[in-house]
């Protein structure tokens, strides 16, 4: 990506060319062939000829040297459904009544768009492609769903979230079109700028704020200062609360966290003050809100340097890579580091009391339940975990397993990293001691073959324990099994007969 940016920046003011791959060439050739047919046979002398453009992210990514499968075709005066229906008929006619080799297999209307907009999704040569009118938009005060009207290519370009996302690829001419006059230069400079006044852009659709933050963190671009200033306005933040559902916010936030540079995205969120994404709005948690702001600031200021130090250690580098390789673990790590100030706080919901971090993850961020439960567990047990972890090399093998590993199951690495990073944030002067201790702990877990200890099965099952003691199975087995597990963990080489002897010794 950065090499491509350098190439773009070295270009003169001439418009760069897009290199199509084999499948893209097939798609463009087919659509151009049909467009010529349509214009020759179905357009009256007074009717504007049909013209197709690929819009938005595909153009941006191709100019950045990235392959993209997200192809959106803008149509100037037909709806998506009308165009694809007629395209399908044309393909069948060209193939003896069958749509062989075309890959066109179905038409779908997209119900999530405005009711004024017909989008058609179909397949060509294995690519899923959206066809939609070029359009202009008008927003009501309290809704992010716009009133849609068919628009010109220029109107469509100016309604988009960023100039570098408003570039079009004209299928007829094979040229990149920059109707805002800023898109190509902003792409060269790595700048995210709104085509229109940023304040109006964000008031119309506040979700664009998070989209720009996501693009910035994905491509390592900077956001224009005027756009950042608009994001910081209280009115914009209020509109984000009023007009955008938590589910839509979750989509953007998750993409930020799962991207290549999540800390940069979080830094921008902290910079503009979008704390409302995480805040617990119920009364009585104001102190936690302020502590959360501090933890977010701490995270964006310190995490990158801590990550660099962790990656210098071979053991911890592997550990971090394992956590990053899992969507659930990676999201949970960053949420742990943001929400741990609420670790001791509970919220009463009906007859139940739940950790505040769990509630924030579920209600504010609309994350999946596994992440909710995992973040709640990690945050609420952080202090207890650390008090044992500080002396891990002086405790029994069984205690280490039952307090630092088994409760977190396969996510024990996540908990270890959470505890280490929080400790380093608080005591950065001792970072190398803390890192060395964490690496030795992880090495010990592997050397003792404890990494999957949560899957340990007792050498004697419940029926065998009951038979050995000549008792009927019942609730009493729970306490006995806990003792047997402790003994088995402390005697990893024991046999079934050894355990049976131990069982009789504690039951005499």
Buried (B, 14 or more C-beta within 10 A) or exposed (E): BEEBBEBBEEEEEEEBEBEBEEBBEBBBEBBBEBBEBBBEEEEEEEEEEBBBBBBBBBBBBBBBBEEBEEBBBBBBBBBBBBBBBBBBEBBBEBEEEEBEEBBBEEBBEBEEBBEBBBBBBBEBBEBEBBBBBBBBBEBEEEEBBBBBEBBBBBBBBBBBBBBBBBBBBBBBEEBBBBBBEBBBBBBBBBBBBBBEEBBEBBBBBBBBBBBBBBBBBBBBBBBBEEBBEBBEBEEBBEBBEEBBEBEBBBBBBBBBBBBEBBBBBBBBBBBBEBBBBBBBEEEEBEEBBEBBBEBBBBBBEBBEEBBEBBEEBEBBBBBBEBBBEBEBBBBBBBBBBBBBBBBEBBBEEEEEEBBBBBBBBBBBBBBBEEBBBBBBBBBBBBEEBBEBBEEBEEBEBBBBBBBBBBBBBBBBBBBBBBBBBBBBBEEEEEBEEBBEBBBEBBEBBEEBEBBEBBEBEBBBEBEBBBEBBEEEEEEEBEEBBEEBBBBBBEBEEBEEEBBBEBBEEEEE
